[in-house]
């Protein structure tokens, strides 16, 4: 990892993103670009005033990072919609990683349509949402894996970025045993049902082992859970149970992420997770 783009709106939430980005840059020898986007839906004189104020604040922050943390840092002040400004800055500097703060949680909360969601959905680079208050390097990471291209891309990107190095890596796969309800209705014996579920678990474990070997993560701890109930709840439950501080998820971007964000898994996990989350698009540039 050589270059990190971190977005800030000067809030306490985005301070988490800035601090996490500085920690990552320092440990990986990377440089930083700090970006702030000024909303242009206001009178021009206010836009210009906010641009000047933002540039001064960003320059001060960059100077402190260079002097105190010994991390190269530059700044960009953009104008427009926040997510579009972040993506324009990303296109300009081509970072390896974009770091953003957690979305603002409100009553009747939704993740769809927020700056974070739109940055993830429309972007082509890995996005790290810094949900937790940074206290040091990551200690435990959870790979939420399905056997598709998106999972492969997420695992490869997490390794390439160095985010798994030095962490206790856990690989979670939620497997299905679709005939269980029918077997229960048919009053199949518990032994027969258990054997059926065990067979599906063995198949899933074999696939998971192959994927981890392919990604040079054969020492990762395998966690297989029968998919029962809410998938997002299961992912969050395992993340809390294992006390991870980083969750890695893949997405097919417009087709997959839009589907997931609008209906289930990624939206719900991103909405409520307290751990940092790395979201990796399937079609990210190499």
C-alpha positions as CSV (number, residue, x, y, z in Angstrom):
1,X,0.0,0.0,0.0
2,X,1.6,3.2,-1.2
3,X,-1.1,5.9,-1.2
4,X,-4.2,6.4,1.0
5,X,-7.0,8.9,0.3
6,X,-8.9,10.0,3.5
7,X,-12.1,12.0,3.4
8,X,-12.9,14.5,6.2
9,X,-15.8,16.8,7.0
10,X,-14.0,18.0,10.1
11,X,-16.4,16.1,12.3
12,X,-15.6,13.8,15.2
13,X,-16.7,10.9,13.0
14,X,-14.2,11.8,10.3
15,X,-11.5,12.2,12.9
16,X,-11.6,8.4,13.3
17,X,-11.0,8.0,9.6
18,X,-8.1,10.5,9.6
19,X,-6.4,8.9,12.6
20,X,-6.8,5.4,11.1
21,X,-5.4,6.6,7.8
22,X,-2.4,8.1,9.5
23,X,-1.8,4.9,11.5
24,X,-2.0,2.8,8.3
25,X,0.2,5.2,6.3
26,X,2.8,5.2,9.1
27,X,3.0,1.4,9.4
28,X,3.0,0.8,5.6
29,X,5.3,3.7,4.5
30,X,2.4,5.2,2.5
31,X,1.5,8.8,1.7
32,X,-1.8,10.5,2.4
33,X,-4.1,12.7,0.5
34,X,-6.7,14.6,2.7
35,X,-9.8,15.6,0.8
36,X,-12.7,17.8,1.9
37,X,-15.7,18.5,-0.3
38,X,-17.5,21.9,0.0
39,X,-21.2,21.7,-0.8
40,X,-21.9,24.0,-3.7
41,X,-25.6,24.2,-3.1
42,X,-25.3,27.6,-1.5
43,X,-24.5,31.2,-2.5
44,X,-21.1,31.5,-4.3
45,X,-19.6,33.8,-1.6
46,X,-20.3,31.1,1.1
47,X,-18.8,28.5,-1.2
48,X,-15.6,30.5,-1.5
49,X,-15.6,31.3,2.2
50,X,-15.9,27.6,3.1
51,X,-13.3,26.6,0.5
52,X,-10.7,29.1,2.1
53,X,-11.6,27.8,5.6
54,X,-11.4,24.2,4.6
55,X,-8.0,24.7,2.8
56,X,-6.6,26.3,5.9
57,X,-7.8,23.5,8.2
58,X,-6.6,20.8,5.8
59,X,-3.2,22.4,5.4
60,X,-2.7,22.6,9.1
61,X,-3.7,19.0,9.5
62,X,-1.3,17.9,6.8
63,X,1.5,19.9,8.3
64,X,0.9,18.3,11.7
65,X,0.9,14.8,10.1
66,X,4.1,15.5,8.2
67,X,5.9,16.9,11.3
68,X,4.5,14.7,14.1
69,X,3.8,11.4,12.3
70,X,6.5,11.7,9.6
71,X,3.9,10.7,7.0
72,X,3.9,12.6,3.6
73,X,0.5,14.4,3.3
74,X,-1.1,16.6,0.7
75,X,-4.6,18.1,0.5
76,X,-7.5,18.5,-2.0
77,X,-10.5,20.8,-1.5
78,X,-13.2,19.9,-3.9
79,X,-16.7,21.5,-4.6
80,X,-19.9,19.6,-5.2
81,X,-21.7,16.6,-3.9
82,X,-19.6,15.0,-1.2
83,X,-19.5,11.5,-2.7
84,X,-18.8,12.8,-6.2
85,X,-16.0,15.0,-4.9
86,X,-14.4,12.0,-3.1
87,X,-14.6,9.9,-6.2
88,X,-13.1,12.7,-8.4
89,X,-10.2,13.0,-6.0
90,X,-9.8,9.3,-6.1
91,X,-9.6,9.4,-9.9
92,X,-7.1,12.1,-9.7
93,X,-4.6,10.6,-7.2
94,X,-5.4,6.9,-7.8
95,X,-5.0,5.7,-4.2
96,X,-4.8,2.1,-3.1
97,X,-7.4,2.7,-0.4
98,X,-10.1,5.2,0.5
99,X,-10.8,5.8,4.2
100,X,-14.0,7.3,5.3
101,X,-15.6,7.8,8.7
102,X,-18.8,6.1,9.9
103,X,-22.1,7.4,8.6
104,X,-24.2,9.6,10.8
105,X,-26.6,7.3,12.8
106,X,-30.1,8.8,13.2
107,X,-33.6,7.8,14.2
108,X,-35.2,5.5,11.5
109,X,-31.7,5.2,10.1
110,X,-30.8,4.0,6.6
111,X,-27.5,3.5,4.9
112,X,-28.7,3.7,1.4
113,X,-28.2,7.2,-0.1
114,X,-25.6,8.3,2.4
115,X,-22.2,9.6,1.3
116,X,-20.5,6.4,2.5
117,X,-22.9,4.2,0.6
118,X,-22.7,6.2,-2.6
119,X,-18.9,6.3,-2.4
120,X,-18.8,2.5,-2.1
121,X,-21.4,1.8,-4.7
122,X,-20.0,4.1,-7.4
123,X,-16.3,3.8,-6.7
124,X,-13.8,1.3,-8.0
125,X,-11.4,1.1,-5.1
126,X,-11.4,-0.5,-1.7
127,X,-13.1,1.6,0.9
128,X,-12.3,1.3,4.6
129,X,-15.1,2.6,6.9
130,X,-13.4,3.6,10.2
131,X,-16.2,2.8,12.7
132,X,-14.1,2.3,15.8
133,X,-11.9,4.8,17.6
134,X,-8.3,3.8,16.5
135,X,-6.2,2.5,19.3
136,X,-3.4,0.9,17.3
137,X,-2.9,-1.7,14.6
138,X,-5.6,-4.2,13.9
139,X,-5.4,-7.4,16.0
140,X,-8.2,-9.6,14.7
141,X,-9.8,-9.7,11.3
142,X,-12.9,-11.4,10.0
143,X,-13.3,-12.4,6.4
144,X,-17.0,-12.8,5.5
145,X,-16.7,-15.3,2.6
146,X,-19.1,-16.6,0.0
147,X,-17.7,-18.7,-2.8
148,X,-17.9,-16.1,-5.5
149,X,-15.6,-13.7,-7.3
150,X,-16.4,-10.9,-4.9
151,X,-15.1,-12.9,-1.9
152,X,-11.9,-13.8,-3.8
153,X,-11.4,-10.1,-4.7
154,X,-11.9,-9.0,-1.1
155,X,-9.5,-11.5,0.4
156,X,-6.8,-10.7,-2.3
157,X,-7.2,-7.0,-1.8
158,X,-7.0,-7.2,2.0
159,X,-3.8,-9.2,1.7
160,X,-2.3,-6.9,-0.9
161,X,-3.1,-3.9,1.2
162,X,-1.3,-5.5,4.2
163,X,-4.4,-5.2,6.4
164,X,-4.3,-8.8,7.4
165,X,-0.6,-8.8,8.3
166,X,0.0,-9.4,12.0
167,X,-3.7,-10.1,12.7
168,X,-5.4,-13.2,13.9
169,X,-7.4,-14.0,10.7
170,X,-10.8,-15.7,10.9
171,X,-12.7,-16.8,7.8
172,X,-16.4,-17.0,8.2
173,X,-18.7,-18.8,5.8
174,X,-22.4,-19.3,6.3
175,X,-23.5,-22.5,4.6
176,X,-26.9,-23.6,3.6
177,X,-28.7,-26.9,4.3
178,X,-31.9,-26.2,2.3
179,X,-33.8,-29.4,2.9
180,X,-33.8,-29.1,6.7
181,X,-37.3,-27.5,7.0
182,X,-38.8,-30.2,4.7
183,X,-37.1,-32.9,6.6
184,X,-38.4,-31.5,9.9
185,X,-42.0,-31.4,8.4
186,X,-41.5,-35.0,7.3
187,X,-40.6,-35.8,10.9
188,X,-37.1,-37.1,9.9
189,X,-35.1,-38.3,12.8
190,X,-32.7,-35.8,14.4
191,X,-29.8,-38.1,13.5
192,X,-30.8,-38.0,9.9
193,X,-31.1,-34.2,9.9
194,X,-27.7,-33.9,11.7
195,X,-26.0,-36.2,9.2
196,X,-27.5,-34.1,6.3
197,X,-26.3,-30.8,7.8
198,X,-22.9,-32.3,8.6
199,X,-22.5,-33.3,4.9
200,X,-23.2,-29.8,3.8
201,X,-20.8,-28.5,6.4
202,X,-18.0,-30.8,5.1
203,X,-18.6,-29.6,1.5
204,X,-18.4,-26.0,2.6
205,X,-15.3,-26.6,4.6
206,X,-13.6,-28.2,1.6
207,X,-14.4,-25.1,-0.5
208,X,-13.3,-22.7,2.2
209,X,-10.0,-24.6,2.7
210,X,-9.4,-24.4,-1.1
211,X,-10.1,-20.7,-1.2
212,X,-7.8,-20.0,1.7
213,X,-5.0,-22.1,0.3
214,X,-5.3,-20.2,-3.0
215,X,-5.0,-16.9,-1.2
216,X,-2.1,-18.1,1.0
217,X,-4.2,-17.9,4.1
218,X,-4.2,-21.6,5.0
219,X,-3.5,-20.7,8.7
220,X,-6.7,-18.7,9.0
221,X,-9.2,-20.0,11.6
222,X,-12.2,-21.4,9.8
223,X,-15.6,-20.5,11.2
224,X,-18.6,-22.3,9.5
225,X,-22.1,-21.5,10.6
226,X,-25.4,-22.9,9.3
227,X,-27.3,-20.0,7.8
228,X,-30.3,-19.7,10.1
229,X,-32.1,-16.4,10.6
230,X,-30.7,-13.0,9.5
231,X,-27.4,-13.2,7.7
232,X,-26.3,-9.7,8.8
233,X,-27.2,-10.6,12.4
234,X,-25.0,-13.7,12.1
235,X,-22.1,-11.8,10.7
236,X,-22.3,-9.1,13.4
237,X,-22.8,-11.8,16.1
238,X,-19.7,-13.7,15.0
239,X,-17.7,-10.4,14.8
240,X,-18.7,-9.5,18.3
241,X,-18.1,-13.0,19.6
242,X,-14.6,-13.2,18.2
243,X,-13.8,-9.6,19.1
244,X,-12.5,-8.7,15.7
245,X,-11.6,-5.1,14.9
246,X,-11.8,-5.4,11.1
247,X,-14.5,-7.0,8.9
248,X,-13.7,-7.7,5.2
249,X,-16.6,-7.9,2.7
250,X,-16.6,-8.2,-1.1
251,X,-19.2,-6.8,-3.5
252,X,-20.0,-7.0,-7.2
253,X,-20.3,-3.2,-7.1
254,X,-23.3,-1.9,-9.1
255,X,-25.0,-5.2,-9.6
256,X,-24.1,-6.8,-6.3
257,X,-23.6,-4.0,-3.9
258,X,-26.7,-2.1,-5.0
259,X,-28.7,-5.3,-4.6
260,X,-27.2,-6.1,-1.2
261,X,-27.4,-2.5,0.1
262,X,-31.0,-2.1,-1.0
263,X,-32.1,-5.4,0.4
264,X,-30.0,-7.1,3.0
265,X,-26.5,-8.1,4.0
266,X,-24.0,-5.3,3.3
267,X,-26.6,-2.6,4.2
268,X,-27.4,-4.1,7.5
269,X,-23.8,-4.9,8.5
270,X,-22.5,-1.5,7.4
271,X,-25.4,0.2,9.2
272,X,-24.8,-1.3,12.7
273,X,-21.3,-2.8,12.8
274,X,-19.0,-1.2,15.4
275,X,-15.9,-2.7,13.9
276,X,-14.0,-1.1,11.0
277,X,-15.1,-2.5,7.6
278,X,-13.2,-3.0,4.4
279,X,-15.5,-3.1,1.3
280,X,-13.9,-4.3,-1.9
281,X,-15.5,-4.1,-5.3
282,X,-15.1,-7.1,-7.6
283,X,-14.0,-5.0,-10.5
284,X,-11.3,-2.9,-8.8
285,X,-8.2,-1.9,-10.8
286,X,-5.0,-3.8,-10.2
